[in-house]
């Protein structure tokens, strides 16, 4: 692999990973997610998929282009034990994202971007590395934290809303991964307390607050015209009522939010497995009927099913 090449990685486990996906939904979700990458990136994206069901990997995108997907056949429990292994299957797999990214970096070098199966991308992420070798997505809950100032992530620990990160989309280099592992040893495994409910996103938030992760590595500070995560659904789980999309000057947009330093253009949309399946995966071809605005619905149909 070229040292400057950018690749993506995700998990598509259909068993022993919290029962969020079956084979059919994982296949449809993967096709839609990868199609969004193919449309948005300046180069044809290579996606690494760790899965216990290799047949979930599509040969073509929603618009008929050939996919570039590398299958890593394994099981959800194939990764090293971590602080979440005794908490639950889904929690352990979520923490294992770090192991997958690190393994690919050690094998191939370059840049690796983690993306969840239920995340859609509408902006070219390859240009982010001109400004930062590592980045994460902030404002998971907008300003809806304790008061309007902070979010409690770990017993007696808090972060500012901007540092309240998501685990859906991120990219770390090996140097930063070493910092994350050091943080985990210092704050998590050395404590007798139960680990926080959410793994890596809690780590990222606390590391931003203590400046172990640089603030310049927040994605909205790098791509300041765009918004990410749950922004377009008002920092709630997306539904037809909460997801507010429209079109302005041929760009997919959603309303600005007071106190949240993100732009109007849609960079990514995060879902949960439940909302993703309910809103987008009921049929082989998504019609985006859950999107109320007609222009946004037509924009999405063209994006996913128009000419390559």
Rosetta blueprint (number, residue, H / E / L):
1 X L
2 X L
3 X L
4 X L
5 X L
6 X E
7 X E
8 X E
9 X E
10 X E
11 X E
12 X E
13 X L
14 X L
15 X L
16 X L
17 X L
18 X L
19 X L
20 X L
21 X L
22 X L
23 X H
24 X H
25 X H
26 X H
27 X H
28 X H
29 X H
30 X H
31 X H
32 X H
33 X H
34 X H
35 X H
36 X H
37 X H
38 X H
39 X H
40 X H
41 X L
42 X L
43 X L
44 X L
45 X L
46 X E
47 X E
48 X E
49 X E
50 X E
51 X E
52 X L
53 X L
54 X H
55 X H
56 X H
57 X L
58 X L
59 X L
60 X E
61 X L
62 X L
63 X L
64 X L
65 X L
66 X E
67 X L
68 X L
69 X E
70 X E
71 X E
72 X E
73 X E
74 X L
75 X L
76 X L
77 X L
78 X L
79 X L
80 X L
81 X L
82 X L
83 X L
84 X L
85 X L
86 X L
87 X L
88 X L
89 X H
90 X H
91 X H
92 X H
93 X H
94 X H
95 X H
96 X L
97 X H
98 X H
99 X H
100 X H
101 X H
102 X H
103 X H
104 X H
105 X H
106 X H
107 X H
108 X H
109 X L
110 X L
111 X E
112 X E
113 X E
114 X E
115 X E
116 X L
117 X L
118 X L
119 X E
120 X E
121 X E
122 X L
123 X L
124 X L
125 X H
126 X H
127 X H
128 X H
129 X H
130 X H
131 X L
132 X L
133 X L
134 X L
135 X E
136 X E
137 X L
138 X L
139 X L
140 X L
141 X L
142 X L
143 X L
144 X L
145 X L
146 X E
147 X L
148 X L
149 X L
150 X E
151 X E
152 X E
153 X E
154 X E
155 X L
156 X L
157 X E
158 X E
159 X E
160 X E
161 X H
162 X H
163 X H
164 X L
165 X L
166 X L
167 X L
168 X L
169 X E
170 X E
171 X E
172 X L
173 X L
174 X H
175 X H
176 X H
177 X H
178 X H
179 X H
180 X H
181 X H
182 X H
183 X H
184 X H
185 X H
186 X H
187 X H
188 X H
189 X H
190 X L
191 X L
192 X L
193 X L
194 X L
195 X L
196 X L
197 X L
198 X L
199 X L
200 X H
201 X H
202 X H
203 X H
204 X H
205 X H
206 X H
207 X H
208 X H
209 X H
210 X L
211 X L
212 X L
213 X L
214 X L
215 X H
216 X H
217 X H
218 X E
219 X H
220 X H
221 X H
222 X H
223 X L
224 X L
225 X L
226 X E
227 X E
228 X L
229 X L
230 X L
231 X H
232 X H
233 X H
234 X L
235 X L
236 X L
237 X L
238 X L
239 X L
240 X L
241 X L
242 X L
243 X L
244 X L
245 X L
246 X E
247 X E
248 X E
249 X L
250 X L
251 X E
252 X E
253 X E
254 X L
255 X L
256 X L
257 X L
258 X L
259 X L
260 X L
261 X L
262 X L
263 X L
264 X L
265 X E
266 X E
267 X L
268 X E
269 X E
270 X E
271 X L
272 X L
273 X H
274 X H
275 X H
276 X H
277 X H
278 X H
279 X H
280 X H
281 X L
282 X L
283 X L
284 X L
285 X L
286 X L
287 X L
288 X L
289 X L
290 X L
291 X L
292 X L
293 X L
294 X H
295 X H
296 X H
297 X H
298 X H
299 X H
300 X H
301 X H
302 X H
303 X H
304 X H
305 X H
306 X L
307 X L
308 X L
